Amino acid sequence: MHRNAILFLTAAALLAAACASKQVQVPPRIDLARYGTLGMVAFSSNGSGELSTLATRQFMAMVQAAQPGVPILELGERSRVLAALDHQELDPEAIRALGEKYGVDAVLVGELTTRSPKPSFSVNSLVESMRASADIEGVLSARLLQTRNGATIWTNAARGKQSVAHVNLAHGSLPRIGATDPDGAESRLVRSLVATLSADFRPSWRDE
């Protein structure tokens, strides 16, 4: 009897697994192979140059990991690209000139905006606990532009924040205090933003 029960439960488990929904891979929203050779202008930033370099490198790495073999030509900082093109801004005319000069079919451009740690403070309704924190916030946006006519093919933006410090005070308990290196928090923020922003270039999964 015991053995029969085990066999019955095993068969039931296998049947349930067979009947369970299967997952199928969904192609990325943006197939970069359609657009030929891509140029990449280094992301601009209102913060340090290290952050813009990190955002650029991370974004390019994630895109090429998601779609191996996509040719990307690194064009350098926006100011240098514009100077080489003798333009003041990346308008459609400049994008067309960029394509002619560097032989790219589309170009990726982006901007990173970060804000210094923003403090917040909260107290519950019974004044039994208090919480104070400081978060660094950021927005990363990017566009993919055709060099044939300067038209935008894709655009997206990601917003996020990372905690730099926090203090929790509760009645009858010791205070809890935490702090992280601001530079480390900025790096984690940039990586998180890049992961979110590059999702359109990665395949996904759905139930069949």
C-alpha positions as protocol buffer text, in pm:
chain_id: "A"
residue {
  index: 1
  type: MET
  ca { x: 0 y: 0 z: 0 }
}
residue {
  index: 2
  type: HIS
  ca { x: 275 y: 240 z: 94 }
}
residue {
  index: 3
  type: ARG
  ca { x: 458 y: 173 z: -230 }
}
residue {
  index: 4
  type: ASN
  ca { x: 141 y: 216 z: -434 }
}
residue {
  index: 5
  type: ALA
  ca { x: 76 y: 550 z: -267 }
}
residue {
  index: 6
  type: ILE
  ca { x: 425 y: 669 z: -355 }
}
residue {
  index: 7
  type: LEU
  ca { x: 381 y: 561 z: -716 }
}
residue {
  index: 8
  type: PHE
  ca { x: 46 y: 735 z: -735 }
}
residue {
  index: 9
  type: LEU
  ca { x: 185 y: 1061 z: -595 }
}
residue {
  index: 10
  type: THR
  ca { x: 483 y: 1047 z: -832 }
}
residue {
  index: 11
  type: ALA
  ca { x: 256 y: 994 z: -1131 }
}
residue {
  index: 12
  type: ALA
  ca { x: 32 y: 1278 z: -1019 }
}
residue {
  index: 13
  type: ALA
  ca { x: 331 y: 1509 z: -985 }
}
residue {
  index: 14
  type: LEU
  ca { x: 457 y: 1420 z: -1331 }
}
residue {
  index: 15
  type: LEU
  ca { x: 111 y: 1474 z: -1479 }
}
residue {
  index: 16
  type: ALA
  ca { x: 82 y: 1812 z: -1310 }
}
residue {
  index: 17
  type: ALA
  ca { x: 424 y: 1913 z: -1443 }
}
residue {
  index: 18
  type: ALA
  ca { x: 325 y: 1806 z: -1794 }
}
residue {
  index: 19
  type: CYS
  ca { x: 2 y: 2005 z: -1776 }
}
residue {
  index: 20
  type: ALA
  ca { x: 172 y: 2313 z: -1634 }
}
residue {
  index: 21
  type: SER
  ca { x: 209 y: 2607 z: -1870 }
}
residue {
  index: 22
  type: LYS
  ca { x: 530 y: 2625 z: -2068 }
}
residue {
  index: 23
  type: GLN
  ca { x: 730 y: 2940 z: -2115 }
}
residue {
  index: 24
  type: VAL
  ca { x: 829 y: 3066 z: -2457 }
}
residue {
  index: 25
  type: GLN
  ca { x: 1088 y: 3326 z: -2538 }
}
residue {
  index: 26
  type: VAL
  ca { x: 965 y: 3657 z: -2676 }
}
residue {
  index: 27
  type: PRO
  ca { x: 1201 y: 3851 z: -2906 }
}
residue {
  index: 28
  type: PRO
  ca { x: 1323 y: 4190 z: -2785 }
}
residue {
  index: 29
  type: ARG
  ca { x: 1109 y: 4491 z: -2869 }
}
residue {
  index: 30
  type: ILE
  ca { x: 1399 y: 4645 z: -3060 }
}
residue {
  index: 31
  type: ASP
  ca { x: 1600 y: 4422 z: -3298 }
}
residue {
  index: 32
  type: LEU
  ca { x: 1920 y: 4617 z: -3352 }
}
residue {
  index: 33
  type: ALA
  ca { x: 2033 y: 4392 z: -3640 }
}
residue {
  index: 34
  type: ARG
  ca { x: 1779 y: 4577 z: -3854 }
}
residue {
  index: 35
  type: TYR
  ca { x: 1969 y: 4903 z: -3826 }
}
residue {
  index: 36
  type: GLY
  ca { x: 2319 y: 4808 z: -3944 }
}
residue {
  index: 37
  type: THR
  ca { x: 2624 y: 4958 z: -3780 }
}
residue {
  index: 38
  type: LEU
  ca { x: 2547 y: 5165 z: -3471 }
}
residue {
  index: 39
  type: GLY
  ca { x: 2738 y: 5465 z: -3346 }
}
residue {
  index: 40
  type: MET
  ca { x: 2741 y: 5541 z: -2975 }
}
residue {
  index: 41
  type: VAL
  ca { x: 2796 y: 5888 z: -2838 }
}
residue {
  index: 42
  type: ALA
  ca { x: 2914 y: 5875 z: -2478 }
}
residue {
  index: 43
  type: PHE
  ca { x: 2629 y: 5952 z: -2240 }
}
residue {
  index: 44
  type: SER
  ca { x: 2638 y: 6304 z: -2102 }
}
residue {
  index: 45
  type: SER
  ca { x: 2595 y: 6367 z: -1730 }
}
residue {
  index: 46
  type: ASN
  ca { x: 2545 y: 6652 z: -1487 }
}
residue {
  index: 47
  type: GLY
  ca { x: 2767 y: 6463 z: -1242 }
}
residue {
  index: 48
  type: SER
  ca { x: 3120 y: 6329 z: -1261 }
}
residue {
  index: 49
  type: GLY
  ca { x: 3277 y: 6204 z: -1580 }
}
residue {
  index: 50
  type: GLU
  ca { x: 3323 y: 5866 z: -1415 }
}
residue {
  index: 51
  type: LEU
  ca { x: 2945 y: 5822 z: -1388 }
}
residue {
  index: 52
  type: SER
  ca { x: 2882 y: 5905 z: -1754 }
}
residue {
  index: 53
  type: THR
  ca { x: 3161 y: 5664 z: -1855 }
}
residue {
  index: 54
  type: LEU
  ca { x: 3012 y: 5393 z: -1633 }
}
residue {
  index: 55
  type: ALA
  ca { x: 2665 y: 5447 z: -1780 }
}
residue {
  index: 56
  type: THR
  ca { x: 2799 y: 5434 z: -2136 }
}
residue {
  index: 57
  type: ARG
  ca { x: 3007 y: 5120 z: -2080 }
}
residue {
  index: 58
  type: GLN
  ca { x: 2734 y: 4939 z: -1888 }
}
residue {
  index: 59
  type: PHE
  ca { x: 2468 y: 5021 z: -2147 }
}
residue {
  index: 60
  type: MET
  ca { x: 2684 y: 4907 z: -2437 }
}
residue {
  index: 61
  type: ALA
  ca { x: 2781 y: 4587 z: -2252 }
}
residue {
  index: 62
  type: MET
  ca { x: 2418 y: 4502 z: -2175 }
}
residue {
  index: 63
  type: VAL
  ca { x: 2306 y: 4570 z: -2532 }
}
residue {
  index: 64
  type: GLN
  ca { x: 2578 y: 4352 z: -2682 }
}
residue {
  index: 65
  type: ALA
  ca { x: 2519 y: 4078 z: -2425 }
}
residue {
  index: 66
  type: ALA
  ca { x: 2151 y: 4076 z: -2519 }
}
residue {
  index: 67
  type: GLN
  ca { x: 2216 y: 4089 z: -2894 }
}
residue {
  index: 68
  type: PRO
  ca { x: 2565 y: 3948 z: -2962 }
}
residue {
  index: 69
  type: GLY
  ca { x: 2734 y: 4056 z: -3282 }
}
residue {
  index: 70
  type: VAL
  ca { x: 2569 y: 4396 z: -3311 }
}
residue {
  index: 71
  type: PRO
  ca { x: 2845 y: 4629 z: -3439 }
}
residue {
  index: 72
  type: ILE
  ca { x: 2882 y: 4943 z: -3228 }
}
residue {
  index: 73
  type: LEU
  ca { x: 3132 y: 5219 z: -3308 }
}
residue {
  index: 74
  type: GLU
  ca { x: 3227 y: 5429 z: -3005 }
}
residue {
  index: 75
  type: LEU
  ca { x: 3229 y: 5794 z: -3111 }
}
residue {
  index: 76
  type: GLY
  ca { x: 3343 y: 5960 z: -2789 }
}
residue {
  index: 77
  type: GLU
  ca { x: 3204 y: 6251 z: -2591 }
}
residue {
  index: 78
  type: ARG
  ca { x: 2920 y: 6457 z: -2734 }
}
residue {
  index: 79
  type: SER
  ca { x: 3119 y: 6783 z: -2728 }
}
residue {
  index: 80
  type: ARG
  ca { x: 3399 y: 6629 z: -2935 }
}
residue {
  index: 81
  type: VAL
  ca { x: 3156 y: 6472 z: -3181 }
}
residue {
  index: 82
  type: LEU
  ca { x: 2980 y: 6804 z: -3231 }
}
residue {
  index: 83
  type: ALA
  ca { x: 3311 y: 6986 z: -3274 }
}
residue {
  index: 84
  type: ALA
  ca { x: 3419 y: 6734 z: -3539 }
}
residue {
  index: 85
  type: LEU
  ca { x: 3090 y: 6787 z: -3721 }
}
residue {
  index: 86
  type: ASP
  ca { x: 3104 y: 7167 z: -3677 }
}
residue {
  index: 87
  type: HIS
  ca { x: 2759 y: 7166 z: -3514 }
}
residue {
  index: 88
  type: GLN
  ca { x: 2629 y: 7312 z: -3191 }
}
residue {
  index: 89
  type: GLU
  ca { x: 2373 y: 7042 z: -3107 }
}
residue {
  index: 90
  type: LEU
  ca { x: 2265 y: 6694 z: -3213 }
}
residue {
  index: 91
  type: ASP
  ca { x: 1980 y: 6805 z: -3437 }
}
residue {
  index: 92
  type: PRO
  ca { x: 1867 y: 6604 z: -3743 }
}
residue {
  index: 93
  type: GLU
  ca { x: 2121 y: 6778 z: -3965 }
}
residue {
  index: 94
  type: ALA
  ca { x: 2403 y: 6687 z: -3726 }
}
residue {
  index: 95
  type: ILE
  ca { x: 2282 y: 6326 z: -3706 }
}
residue {
  index: 96
  type: ARG
  ca { x: 2287 y: 6299 z: -4085 }
}
residue {
  index: 97
  type: ALA
  ca { x: 2637 y: 6449 z: -4095 }
}
residue {
  index: 98
  type: LEU
  ca { x: 2747 y: 6203 z: -3827 }
}
residue {
  index: 99
  type: GLY
  ca { x: 2628 y: 5912 z: -4039 }
}
residue {
  index: 100
  type: GLU
  ca { x: 2817 y: 6038 z: -4343 }
}
residue {
  index: 101
  type: LYS
  ca { x: 3139 y: 6105 z: -4150 }
}
residue {
  index: 102
  type: TYR
  ca { x: 3157 y: 5781 z: -3952 }
}
residue {
  index: 103
  type: GLY
  ca { x: 2962 y: 5543 z: -4176 }
}
residue {
  index: 104
  type: VAL
  ca { x: 2703 y: 5444 z: -3916 }
}
residue {
  index: 105
  type: ASP
  ca { x: 2338 y: 5372 z: -3990 }
}
residue {
  index: 106
  type: ALA
  ca { x: 2197 y: 5468 z: -3650 }
}
residue {
  index: 107
  type: VAL
  ca { x: 2331 y: 5634 z: -3339 }
}
residue {
  index: 108
  type: LEU
  ca { x: 2265 y: 5591 z: -2967 }
}
residue {
  index: 109
  type: VAL
  ca { x: 2271 y: 5900 z: -2746 }
}
residue {
  index: 110
  type: GLY
  ca { x: 2180 y: 5937 z: -2381 }
}
residue {
  index: 111
  type: GLU
  ca { x: 2179 y: 6159 z: -2074 }
}
residue {
  index: 112
  type: LEU
  ca { x: 2228 y: 6083 z: -1706 }
}
residue {
  index: 113
  type: THR
  ca { x: 2093 y: 6326 z: -1447 }
}
residue {
  index: 114
  type: THR
  ca { x: 2164 y: 6268 z: -1079 }
}
residue {
  index: 115
  type: ARG
  ca { x: 2054 y: 6465 z: -775 }
}
residue {
  index: 116
  type: SER
  ca { x: 2248 y: 6498 z: -451 }
}
residue {
  index: 117
  type: PRO
  ca { x: 2121 y: 6298 z: -152 }
}
residue {
  index: 118
  type: LYS
  ca { x: 1772 y: 6418 z: -66 }
}
residue {
  index: 119
  type: PRO
  ca { x: 1679 y: 6392 z: 304 }
}
residue {
  index: 120
  type: SER
  ca { x: 1333 y: 6279 z: 414 }
}
residue {
  index: 121
  type: PHE
  ca { x: 1173 y: 6252 z: 758 }
}
residue {
  index: 122
  type: SER
  ca { x: 862 y: 6071 z: 877 }
}
residue {
  index: 123
  type: VAL
  ca { x: 683 y: 6021 z: 1211 }
}
residue {
  index: 124
  type: ASN
  ca { x: 396 y: 5781 z: 1270 }
}
residue {
  index: 125
  type: SER
  ca { x: 59 y: 5909 z: 1390 }
}
residue {
  index: 126
  type: LEU
  ca { x: 121 y: 5807 z: 1755 }
}
residue {
  index: 127
  type: VAL
  ca { x: 473 y: 5953 z: 1759 }
}
residue {
  index: 128
  type: GLU
  ca { x: 608 y: 5613 z: 1861 }
}
residue {
  index: 129
  type: SER
  ca { x: 860 y: 5588 z: 1581 }
}
residue {
  index: 130
  type: MET
  ca { x: 1057 y: 5818 z: 1355 }
}
residue {
  index: 131
  type: ARG
  ca { x: 1252 y: 5756 z: 1038 }
}
residue {
  index: 132
  type: ALA
  ca { x: 1501 y: 5975 z: 858 }
}
residue {
  index: 133
  type: SER
  ca { x: 1679 y: 5888 z: 536 }
}
residue {
  index: 134
  type: ALA
  ca { x: 1883 y: 6034 z: 253 }
}
residue {
  index: 135
  type: ASP
  ca { x: 1857 y: 5900 z: -103 }
}
residue {
  index: 136
  type: ILE
  ca { x: 2043 y: 5982 z: -420 }
}
residue {
  index: 137
  type: GLU
  ca { x: 1812 y: 5998 z: -721 }
}
residue {
  index: 138
  type: GLY
  ca { x: 1878 y: 5966 z: -1091 }
}
residue {
  index: 139
  type: VAL
  ca { x: 1722 y: 5957 z: -1437 }
}
residue {
  index: 140
  type: LEU
  ca { x: 1882 y: 5791 z: -1738 }
}
residue {
  index: 141
  type: SER
  ca { x: 1733 y: 5853 z: -2083 }
}
residue {
  index: 142
  type: ALA
  ca { x: 1845 y: 5737 z: -2426 }
}
residue {
  index: 143
  type: ARG
  ca { x: 1746 y: 5758 z: -2792 }
}
residue {
  index: 144
  type: LEU
  ca { x: 1824 y: 5558 z: -3105 }
}
residue {
  index: 145
  type: LEU
  ca { x: 1830 y: 5780 z: -3415 }
}
residue {
  index: 146
  type: GLN
  ca { x: 1848 y: 5697 z: -3784 }
}
residue {
  index: 147
  type: THR
  ca { x: 2135 y: 5877 z: -3953 }
}
residue {
  index: 148
  type: ARG
  ca { x: 1955 y: 5871 z: -4288 }
}
residue {
  index: 149
  type: ASN
  ca { x: 1709 y: 6138 z: -4177 }
}
residue {
  index: 150
  type: GLY
  ca { x: 1765 y: 6197 z: -3804 }
}
residue {
  index: 151
  type: ALA
  ca { x: 1436 y: 6031 z: -3710 }
}
residue {
  index: 152
  type: THR
  ca { x: 1398 y: 5876 z: -3365 }
}
residue {
  index: 153
  type: ILE
  ca { x: 1360 y: 5496 z: -3379 }
}
residue {
  index: 154
  type: TRP
  ca { x: 1344 y: 5432 z: -3005 }
}
residue {
  index: 155
  type: THR
  ca { x: 1348 y: 5632 z: -2685 }
}
residue {
  index: 156
  type: ASN
  ca { x: 1305 y: 5544 z: -2319 }
}
residue {
  index: 157
  type: ALA
  ca { x: 1393 y: 5665 z: -1972 }
}
residue {
  index: 158
  type: ALA
  ca { x: 1452 y: 5503 z: -1633 }
}
residue {
  index: 159
  type: ARG
  ca { x: 1419 y: 5665 z: -1292 }
}
residue {
  index: 160
  type: GLY
  ca { x: 1547 y: 5530 z: -960 }
}
residue {
  index: 161
  type: LYS
  ca { x: 1713 y: 5601 z: -628 }
}
residue {
  index: 162
  type: GLN
  ca { x: 1961 y: 5450 z: -386 }
}
residue {
  index: 163
  type: SER
  ca { x: 1981 y: 5497 z: -10 }
}
residue {
  index: 164
  type: VAL
  ca { x: 2289 y: 5674 z: 124 }
}
residue {
  index: 165
  type: ALA
  ca { x: 2193 y: 5681 z: 494 }
}
residue {
  index: 166
  type: HIS
  ca { x: 1898 y: 5605 z: 720 }
}
residue {
  index: 167
  type: VAL
  ca { x: 1805 y: 5627 z: 1088 }
}
residue {
  index: 168
  type: ASN
  ca { x: 1512 y: 5445 z: 1252 }
}
residue {
  index: 169
  type: LEU
  ca { x: 1398 y: 5537 z: 1603 }
}
residue {
  index: 170
  type: ALA
  ca { x: 1126 y: 5335 z: 1775 }
}
residue {
  index: 171
  type: HIS
  ca { x: 992 y: 5359 z: 2129 }
}
residue {
  index: 172
  type: GLY
  ca { x: 1147 y: 5094 z: 2354 }
}
residue {
  index: 173
  type: SER
  ca { x: 1420 y: 4985 z: 2114 }
}
residue {
  index: 174
  type: LEU
  ca { x: 1770 y: 5089 z: 2020 }
}
residue {
  index: 175
  type: PRO
  ca { x: 1808 y: 5322 z: 1722 }
}
residue {
  index: 176
  type: ARG
  ca { x: 1904 y: 5160 z: 1392 }
}
residue {
  index: 177
  type: ILE
  ca { x: 2151 y: 5355 z: 1183 }
}
residue {
  index: 178
  type: GLY
  ca { x: 2285 y: 5269 z: 840 }
}
residue {
  index: 179
  type: ALA
  ca { x: 2510 y: 5444 z: 591 }
}
residue {
  index: 180
  type: THR
  ca { x: 2680 y: 5359 z: 263 }
}
residue {
  index: 181
  type: ASP
  ca { x: 2959 y: 5510 z: 57 }
}
residue {
  index: 182
  type: PRO
  ca { x: 2802 y: 5782 z: -165 }
}
residue {
  index: 183
  type: ASP
  ca { x: 3025 y: 5685 z: -458 }
}
residue {
  index: 184
  type: GLY
  ca { x: 2919 y: 5323 z: -422 }
}
residue {
  index: 185
  type: ALA
  ca { x: 2552 y: 5427 z: -407 }
}
residue {
  index: 186
  type: GLU
  ca { x: 2595 y: 5629 z: -728 }
}
residue {
  index: 187
  type: SER
  ca { x: 2750 y: 5331 z: -907 }
}
residue {
  index: 188
  type: ARG
  ca { x: 2470 y: 5100 z: -794 }
}
residue {
  index: 189
  type: LEU
  ca { x: 2214 y: 5356 z: -906 }
}
residue {
  index: 190
  type: VAL
  ca { x: 2369 y: 5382 z: -1253 }
}
residue {
  index: 191
  type: ARG
  ca { x: 2379 y: 5003 z: -1295 }
}
residue {
  index: 192
  type: SER
  ca { x: 2016 y: 4976 z: -1189 }
}
residue {
  index: 193
  type: LEU
  ca { x: 1909 y: 5248 z: -1432 }
}
residue {
  index: 194
  type: VAL
  ca { x: 2101 y: 5089 z: -1719 }
}
residue {
  index: 195
  type: ALA
  ca { x: 1944 y: 4748 z: -1649 }
}
residue {
  index: 196
  type: THR
  ca { x: 1597 y: 4901 z: -1664 }
}
residue {
  index: 197
  type: LEU
  ca { x: 1666 y: 5115 z: -1970 }
}
residue {
  index: 198
  type: SER
  ca { x: 1816 y: 4832 z: -2176 }
}
residue {
  index: 199
  type: ALA
  ca { x: 1522 y: 4593 z: -2117 }
}
residue {
  index: 200
  type: ASP
  ca { x: 1378 y: 4671 z: -2463 }
}
residue {
  index: 201
  type: PHE
  ca { x: 1685 y: 4512 z: -2622 }
}
residue {
  index: 202
  type: ARG
  ca { x: 1667 y: 4186 z: -2425 }
}
residue {
  index: 203
  type: PRO
  ca { x: 1440 y: 3888 z: -2502 }
}
residue {
  index: 204
  type: SER
  ca { x: 1177 y: 3807 z: -2239 }
}
residue {
  index: 205
  type: TRP
  ca { x: 967 y: 3505 z: -2140 }
}
residue {
  index: 206
  type: ARG
  ca { x: 593 y: 3450 z: -2120 }
}
residue {
  index: 207
  type: ASP
  ca { x: 361 y: 3160 z: -2045 }
}
residue {
  index: 208
  type: GLU
  ca { x: 248 y: 2972 z: -2353 }
}
